Amino acid sequence: MRLEPYQIRILGGGQFACPEGERVLIAMEQFGASDIGVGCRGGGCGFCLVRVVEGEYRTGKMSTAKVSVADQAKGYALACRIYPMNDLVIEVL
């Protein structure tokens, strides 16, 4: 288990830490930041759509009506379903 949290940097915005196994959106809220829009937190509304510019991550289940498989291949994902595997740079849409 990793002891140091991953660093999440928002293009044109702030930066916050995300512990291993935590979702990016939840870590942002716990940090007190508000760079990413917050909606349902469940992967269905699409309000927290972002594009991961740099870094590796995995995603939990999210609505393909909000993020298609083709978009996922281009780095688009819902922040409420992104689990970083290293430091990330994210573009908020």
LOTI-44704 format. One record per residue (C-alpha): residue in one letter; z, x, y. Coordinates in steps of 0.2 Angstrom, whole numbers, padded with zeros to 4 digits. Layout:
  code     zz     xx     yy
     a      Z      X      Y
...
END
This chain:
  code     zz     xx     yy
     m   0000   0000   0000
     r  -0005   0006   0017
     l   0010   0009   0029
     e   0000   0011   0045
     p  -0009  -0005   0052
     y  -0027  -0005   0055
     q  -0033  -0005   0073
     i  -0044  -0019   0079
     r  -0054  -0016   0095
     i  -0063  -0030   0104
     l  -0079  -0025   0113
     g  -0076  -0028   0132
     g  -0058  -0033   0128
     g  -0042  -0027   0121
     q  -0035  -0019   0105
     f  -0022  -0024   0093
     a  -0014  -0019   0076
     c  -0018  -0028   0060
     p  -0007  -0025   0045
     e  -0015  -0023   0028
     g  -0018  -0040   0020
     e  -0016  -0049   0036
     r  -0031  -0059   0044
     v  -0037  -0053   0060
     l  -0035  -0069   0070
     i  -0017  -0070   0064
     a  -0013  -0052   0069
     m  -0021  -0055   0086
     e  -0009  -0070   0089
     q   0006  -0061   0083
     f   0002  -0047   0095
     g   0001  -0059   0109
     a  -0017  -0056   0113
     s  -0030  -0070   0116
     d  -0047  -0061   0115
     i  -0054  -0072   0101
     g  -0054  -0091   0102
     v  -0042  -0100   0090
     g  -0046  -0116   0081
     c  -0041  -0123   0064
     r  -0036  -0106   0057
     g  -0043  -0112   0040
     g  -0061  -0106   0040
     g  -0069  -0123   0044
     c  -0071  -0125   0063
     g  -0081  -0110   0067
     f  -0072  -0107   0084
     c  -0067  -0090   0080
     l  -0084  -0083   0076
     v  -0086  -0065   0078
     r  -0097  -0050   0073
     v  -0090  -0035   0065
     v  -0099  -0020   0073
     e  -0090  -0006   0065
     g  -0078  -0005   0050
     e  -0076  -0012   0032
     y  -0068  -0029   0029
     r  -0068  -0043   0016
     t  -0068  -0061   0020
     g  -0059  -0076   0013
     k  -0068  -0093   0010
     m  -0076  -0100   0025
     s  -0088  -0114   0029
     t  -0106  -0108   0026
     a  -0111  -0122   0038
     k  -0103  -0111   0052
     v  -0108  -0094   0045
     s  -0123  -0093   0034
     v  -0125  -0081   0020
     a  -0139  -0072   0030
     d  -0127  -0071   0045
     q  -0113  -0064   0035
     a  -0125  -0050   0029
     k  -0127  -0046   0048
     g  -0108  -0044   0050
     y  -0104  -0062   0057
     a  -0088  -0069   0051
     l  -0074  -0081   0056
     a  -0059  -0070   0062
     c  -0047  -0082   0053
     r  -0055  -0076   0037
     i  -0057  -0057   0040
     y  -0046  -0045   0031
     p  -0049  -0027   0037
     m  -0051  -0013   0025
     n  -0051   0000   0039
     d  -0051   0000   0058
     l  -0063  -0013   0065
     v  -0074  -0015   0081
     i  -0077  -0033   0084
     e  -0089  -0042   0096
     v  -0082  -0060   0101
     l  -0096  -0072   0102
END
